[in-house]
Amino acid sequence: MNTGLEDSVFFKLVRVVNLTARPFQQRVGRQHQLTLNEWRAMAVLGARPGLTATQVADLTGLDKMAVSRALAGLQRHKRLHRHEDPTDLRRSRLYLSSIGKALYATASSQAREREAELFAGVDTEELRRMNATLDKLIASVAGTVESGSPA
């Protein structure tokens, strides 16, 4: 049994994220002046308009400061609108602007192409199982973080 760090599932997950993030920055980020965290926030807001910053943090797994910086960057480039939450005036609801929606459509298309390239060698059943396992892992980790236990 190997016990090296490179055999750790956690290490492999981090490595996959890093290896897939690098091409994103080269292909999409530079072309559109978009950071990876801005893209992550944009992807969540493109799929679910009207979220709060806390909800964006929860859905992306980013810390609140990283989300705050990402949202500020999106707003600086006129890709994001904030609207007061009518049920709680201390919060804002977040929406992509027309510029943000157009970029989201373009970047989403590029992301789907990249995903197809990445998973070209993985059969449908393996992909389905991996997706289900990742959903379980996310739920487990999210539950641990929410209960205050170390992740």
N, C-alpha and C positions, 0 to 999 in steps of 0.2 A: 504494500500500500504506500503510495507516494503521499507525503505530507508537506511538500513544498508549496510555497505561496502561489506559484503559477498553476497549481492544481486546484486551488480554492475556487468554488463557484462564485463567491463574492468578487474575487480578483478578476475572474473571467468576465463578469458582468461589467465591471469598471472598465476593463480593457475594450470590450465591445463598444461601450459608450464613447470612449476616447477615440477609437479607430473610426467610428462613424461620424463623430463630430468634426474631425479634421477635414474630411472632404466637404462637409456642409459649409464650413467657413471658406474653403477655397472656391466652391461652386456658387453658393448662394450669398453668403455673408458679405464677401468683398463686392460682388456685383451690385448688391442692394444696400450697402452700408447697414447691415443687420447683424447684431450679435446673436450668438446661439441662444442666450437667455431671452432676448427679445423675440426670437423665433418661437421659443417654447411658450412664452406668454401669448404671442399672437396666435399660435396654433390652438390653444385652449379657448381664447376669445373668439376666434373664427368659428369654432364648432359650437360654442356656448356663449353667445353675447349676453352682456348684462351681469357678469360675475363681479364680485368684489375682489380686491387685491388679496385678501386672505384666502378666498376660494381658488384664485389662480395659484397661490403658493401651495395649497393643499393638492391641487390636481397636477402640478408640475413636479412637486417634490423639492422645489427650490425654497431657500429660506426667505423670510420676508424682506430682508435688505436687498437680496439679489432680485426679487420681484419688483421692489420699489425702483431700483436702478433701471431694470428692463422697461418698466412702464414709463419712466421718465424719458428714456431714449425713444420709445415709440411716440410719446407725446411731442417731443422735440422735433421729430421728423413728420409731425402732423398725421400720424398713422392711428391715433387713438383719441377718443373723446371720453371725458368723464362726465357723468350726470349724477346729481344728488339722488340718493336713495330716498324715495318718498316715505318709507317706513322708518328710516333712521338717518337723520340729517348729518350724522357723524361719518357716514360711509358714502362712498361713491360707487356707482355702477359703471362698468367699463365696456366700451363698444369700439370696434374698429371703425375708423373713418372710411370714406370712399377710397382714399389713397391706401389705407391699411387693408381694406378688403381686396383691392386689386393686387397688392403685393402678396397677400395671403393666398389668393388663387394661383398666382405664378409660382410662389415658393412651394405650395402644397403639391402642385403638379411635379415640380422637380424632386420633392421629397418622395413622392410615390414612385417615380422612376428609380431613384436611388434604392428604395426599399425593395423593389422588384429585382434589381441587380444583386443586392445583398442576399436575398432569399432564393435566388435562382436554383441553387443546389440543394434546397430543402424541400422535401415532398410535402404535400398538403396536410397529411395526417401529422407529421412531425411538427409542422408549423402550428396546427390546431392545438396539439398537446403543449407545445412551448408557450403559446398564448395563454392557455388555461393555467399553466404553472406560474407564469409571470403574474397573472391576475391574483392568484392565491398569495404569492409572495408580497405583492403590493398591499393587499388587504392585511396581511400579517404585520408587515412593517408599519403601515399607517396606524394600525391598532396599537402597536407598541409605542409609537411616537405620541399618539393622542393620550395614552394612559400615563405618560410621563416617564416611562421606562427608557433606558438607553437603547438606541436603535442598533 
